[in-house]
Amino acid sequence: MKKPDLHEPSLPLKPCSARKILLVDDSDFDRESIIRALKGDRTTHYEFQELETAEALEKHAAAFKPDLLILDHDLPALSGLELLKQLVAKRGNLPFAVIMATGAGSEAIAVEAMKLGALDYLVKDQLTPERVREVISRALEKYELQRNLVESRHLLEQSQRRLELALSSSGLGIWEWDIPGNHLYCSIETERLLGYPPGTCSRPLEDFSQRVHPEDLELRMIAVNTAIRTRISHQHEFRISLPDGTIRWLSEGGRATYDFLDNPILMRGTLADITEQKNTEENLKAALVSRDEFLSIASHELKTPLTSLRLQSQIFLRRVKRGDSSVYNKEKFIEIVTHTDRQVSKLNRLVDDMLDISRITSGRLVLEREEMDLCELIQEILQGGMSERFNLAGFPELHVNLPAERITGPWDRLRLEQVISNLLTNSIRYGERKQVEIHVEADSSHVLFSVKDHGMGIPKEDQSKIFDRFERSVNASEVSGLGLGLFISQQIVIAHGGSIWVSSAPGQGSTFFVKIPRDITVQEVGEPLNRVAV
């Protein structure tokens, strides 16, 4: 087997594609000199197209798609320099690599051409094959680098736009702090989070510090400085004040980089808006407080009648064991049973209120609508359980102003009874058993009824809260109840498509108004007319 000759010249590489050269020169000799020089290059394959004038350059270039234009300056009619100026004016840049060919002593023209975008020049009096190949090879490499740079820049800008779109969708902003220069650079999403106008992403750090809530500024700076000193990432939450007065919560994370002397030079980080999360946390805290308050009040309210029942039972049993004959006295027995019934009724009302709260919060409160007379219902309430409960027979200051005609509508009788009873109960409790007035009026579309007392009244700042759960207008030790009656009443009225409100002032009593429609104007498809769930 023949050993390979290490000194044998290698075969030329097979070109992947030819380099296309467009020659624009009115001198046959100069064109032939350049072509002959390039054909002597064994490492690169070239294709050529020749033109003697520049008039049809663009047409030929569009068809040929050259990699390089070798352009003679001294052309008839239109010089090479003027042609370059026209191309740049029309397109903004040169669509291919350009080498200007000039005569000796025309370096100034070559410099002007290079200012317009030409990559190099050839002096015709010095067209040696080596010089031609060197200049053209260098120009093609330079043009390839430029094209790759433009493409890379385009891809980078595209990636940046996609990143900004992704960050915008996620609500995450990016920032960079130049520590020595104390300058902040922000992404578009960071600008939005901080309330900066678009396109103003570079600004002094002081501008950002002015956005931070004064109460949070010192703690944030401590967190940042600690991260720089300890070389760890920091995560911190703080508030910002936007120009329109809005307060937002932001979560910030960042980490510093250092130079070879261990001096911090840069910190990069992210920002995210956590306002909704903070609001949810605050609402949860408020709910937990309300829950604890509710459990405290409920346990007290439930314990009171249970303690009374237990006490009565113990007294009754002790008397029976002692053979006390008064136990078998009819009047005494009725008194004990009546007291027990009242306490059981109170327990039932507390349990019913808690069940109604569960139905309302879970969307399971259902109205059983029927055609009914509101005035008739009010009379039944005053003559029934409400009379016994508050001894209305001995309460002459109850004034009822009802119209003579029937006031009818498709309402839930039991639920409206609940609303009216709640309002009357509050007026008698908080009205200090002074005069209470009930008034009803109606037109063809709505009914308006009100319950007015002349008691302690409600301060203006508390009037917006009395329809909230567990809210009571006086101290719990003075008046019993869970503070659910007005909230439940409001939800029932809203379920009827109506509204409830109060007019009051301290020392001048309170008037509660309820307005409900007399017909059902909106029904969901398939929903029975006499059942509306809320």
C-alpha positions, 0 to 999 in steps of 0.5 A: 500500500502506498504511503501518503506523501505529506508534501503533496499539495492538497486539493482546493476546497469545493466551494459551497456557493459562488461569490457574485461580482458585478463590475461597472466600468467603461474600460474593457481592460480594467474589467478584464484585469480584475476578472483575471486576478480573481480567477487566479484565486483557487480558494474562491469561486466567482461569478461575474456580470459586466456593465459599462454604464450605471444607468441600468445598474439597479435592474441588473442588480435586482436580477443578478443579486451581487455580493459585491459591486466594483464601481468605477468612479469615472463613468460616462453620464453618471459618476460612481460617487453620484450613483452611490449618493442616489442609492443611499438617498433612495434606500437609506443604505447600500444593498450590497458590498461596494468597492470604488475604483479610481485613478491615481491621486483620487484618494479624496473621492475614495474617502467620500465613497467610504463615507457613503458606505463603500468598504474599500477602494482600488487604484486602477494604476495599481491593479496587481492580482494580489492587491485585487484579491486582498481588497475584494476578500477583505471587503467581502469578509467585512460585508459578511460581518456587517450583515451578521451583525445586523441580523444578530441585532435584529434577532436580539431586538426580536428576542427583547420584544418577546421577552418584554411581551412575556414579562408584560404578560406576567407583570414582572418588571426588570431593573438595573442599578448602576451603583457608582453612577447611581443611575437606574435603567428600567424595562417597559413593564417596570416603567408601567409599575412605577408610573413613569411615561413610556420611553423614560427608562433611564433616570437618576435613582433619586427619581425612583426613591421619590416613588417609594412610600416614606414609611417604607423607604428606610427599610428598603434601603436597609434591605438593599445595603444588606444584600450588597454587604453580604453578597446575597440576593435580597427580597423585599416588599414595599409600597409606592405612591404613584403621581395620581395618588394611588398606593401600590405594593411591589415585591422586589428582588435583586443581586449585586455584581462586583469588580476585581477589587470587590467594589459593587458596580451593578445590581440587577433585579425584578419588580412585581405588583403584589397589591391584589395579594396584599389586599387579599391578605388584609381581607383575610386578616379582617375576616379572621378578626371578624370570625374571632369577634363573631365566635366571641359574640356568638358564644356569649349570646348562646351561653346567656339563654343556655345558662338561664335554662340550666339555672331554671332547671336546677332550681326546679329540680332542687324544689322537686327533691325538697318536695316544694309544693310551689313547683306544682303551682300552675302559675309558677309552672307557667312562668317557668315554661314561658321563660324557657320558651323565650330562651329557646326562641332566642336560641332559634333566632340566633341559629336561624341568623347563622344559617342565613349567613351561610346561605347568603355567603354561599349563594344559596339564599332562595326567595319563595315568591307569592302574591301577598299584601304588605300591610296585612303582613305588618299587622300580623307581625305587630299582633303576633310574636313581636307583640309578645316579645316586646310587650307591644300591648303596653307600648302605646308609642307605636304609630302605624301609618298604613294606606287603606288600599291593599299593597301587593307584590310578588314577594317572599312573605317569610323573608319580608317578615324577617326584614320588618321584624329586624327593623322593628327590633332595632328601633325598639331596642335602640329607640329606648322604648320611645316613640316608633313609627311605621310608614308605608306608601306605594306607587304602581312600580315600587313600595317604600316603607320606613321604620323610625325611632327617636332614640340615640341615633347613629353617628355619620361615620358609622352609618356606612358600616351598620349593614356589615356583618357583626356590626352593632351601633352600641357596645355589646354589653348594652344590647344583645345580638350578633350584629347580623340582622341588618346585614341579612335584611340588606341581602334579602332586600337586594334579592328582591331587587330593592334597596335599604338605607338609613337616615340618622343623627346622634340624639335624633333617632334613626329612620330605616327605609326599604324600597322594593319593586312591585313586579319581577322585571328580570328573570334568568331563562329557565328560572321558575317565576316564584324562585330566585336564588342569590 
